C-alpha cells in the first residue's frame, strides 16, 4: 500500500511541475498581451459617429477592413444567429 501511495505521489509531483511551467508561460503571454488590449481599448474610445459614417461611405474597403466588418457581423448577430460565410460581405456589413 505504501509503495502505491509513493508512486501516486511521484505522479502528482510531475503533474504539478508541468502545471507550474505552463502557468508561468501563460502568465508571460498574458503580460505581453495586456498592453495590446489596452491600446485597442483606447483606440476604440476615440471612435465617434463621423468615423462610422466615413467607414460606411467607402466603396472598396482598405485591406483587412472587410475581415473586421465580417467579425463584427458575427459578434453582433441577433439571437446568436451567425450569418453564413457568403453573407459576410462588405456590402452586407455596411447595412
C-alpha positions as CSV (number, residue, x, y, z in Angstrom):
1,X,0.0,0.0,0.0
2,X,2.8,2.4,0.9
3,X,4.5,1.6,-2.4
4,X,1.4,2.5,-4.4
5,X,1.0,5.8,-2.5
6,X,4.6,6.7,-3.2
7,X,4.1,6.0,-6.9
8,X,1.0,8.2,-6.9
9,X,2.7,10.9,-5.0
10,X,5.5,11.0,-7.7
11,X,2.9,11.2,-10.5
12,X,1.2,14.1,-8.8
13,X,4.6,15.8,-8.3
14,X,5.4,15.5,-12.0
15,X,2.0,16.8,-13.0
16,X,2.3,19.7,-10.5
17,X,5.7,20.7,-12.0
18,X,4.2,20.6,-15.5
19,X,1.3,22.8,-14.5
20,X,3.6,25.2,-12.8
21,X,5.7,25.6,-16.0
22,X,2.6,26.0,-18.1
23,X,1.2,28.6,-15.7
24,X,4.4,30.6,-15.9
25,X,4.3,30.5,-19.7
26,X,0.6,31.6,-19.7
27,X,1.3,34.5,-17.3
28,X,4.2,35.7,-19.6
29,X,1.9,35.5,-22.6
30,X,-0.8,37.4,-20.8
31,X,1.7,40.1,-19.7
32,X,2.7,40.6,-23.3
33,X,-1.0,40.7,-24.5
34,X,-2.3,43.2,-21.9
35,X,-0.6,46.3,-23.4
36,X,-2.0,45.4,-26.9
37,X,-5.5,45.0,-25.4
38,X,-5.3,48.3,-23.5
39,X,-4.1,50.1,-26.7
40,X,-7.0,48.6,-28.7
41,X,-9.5,49.7,-26.0
42,X,-8.0,53.2,-26.0
43,X,-8.3,53.3,-29.9
44,X,-12.0,52.3,-29.6
45,X,-12.6,55.2,-27.2
46,X,-11.6,57.6,-30.0
47,X,-14.4,56.4,-32.4
48,X,-17.4,58.6,-33.0
49,X,-20.4,58.6,-35.4
50,X,-18.5,60.5,-38.1
51,X,-15.9,57.7,-38.2
52,X,-18.6,55.2,-38.8
53,X,-20.2,57.3,-41.4
54,X,-16.9,57.6,-43.2
55,X,-16.4,53.9,-42.9
56,X,-19.8,53.1,-44.4
57,X,-19.1,55.5,-47.3
58,X,-16.1,53.6,-48.6
59,X,-16.8,51.8,-51.9
60,X,-13.9,49.4,-51.5
61,X,-12.5,48.7,-48.0
62,X,-8.9,49.0,-47.2
63,X,-7.1,45.7,-46.8
64,X,-8.4,43.8,-43.7
65,X,-11.3,46.1,-43.1
66,X,-13.7,43.7,-44.7
67,X,-12.5,40.9,-42.4
68,X,-13.1,43.2,-39.4
69,X,-16.6,44.1,-40.7
70,X,-17.3,40.3,-41.1
71,X,-16.2,39.7,-37.5
72,X,-18.4,42.5,-36.2
73,X,-21.3,41.0,-38.0
74,X,-20.7,37.7,-36.2
75,X,-20.2,39.3,-32.8
76,X,-23.5,41.3,-33.1
77,X,-25.6,38.6,-34.8
78,X,-29.1,38.8,-33.4
79,X,-30.0,35.9,-31.1
80,X,-26.7,34.3,-31.9
81,X,-27.8,33.6,-35.5
82,X,-24.4,33.8,-37.2
83,X,-24.6,34.9,-40.9
84,X,-23.4,32.4,-43.5
85,X,-19.9,33.0,-44.8
86,X,-21.2,34.2,-48.2
87,X,-23.4,36.7,-46.4
88,X,-20.5,38.3,-44.6
89,X,-19.7,40.7,-47.5
90,X,-18.6,44.3,-47.4
91,X,-21.9,45.4,-48.8
92,X,-23.9,43.5,-46.2
93,X,-21.7,44.7,-43.4
94,X,-22.4,48.3,-44.3
95,X,-26.2,47.6,-43.9
